[in-house]
Amino acid sequence: MAVKYFGLRCIELHKLIWVRHVLLSISQCIVNERVADVAVVICQERKFLEQQQENTEAAMRRLAEQHRATVAQLEHESLQQKHQLLRGL
């Protein structure tokens, strides 16, 4: 069960905090008239998001592979038990 704060799931809350952080960083650059820094912040955040996406995809592939292996193992054990029962009759 997901943890909820004010009707938001924990993941959604983290996303909102991250968006706030990015917006604050960009607004500070704009206030200080550092337009080049805005581009740097946006580039850093884009790289961070791409890295996060890659990590998530890799984790999902690992989980899917583990699940397939578990299902294959259970099917194999089930077939072995079935054959043993059929031999016993």
Secondary structure as UniProt FT lines:
FT   STRAND          4..5
FT   TURN            6..7
FT   STRAND          8..9
FT   HELIX           10..31
FT   TURN            32..33
FT   HELIX           35..88
//
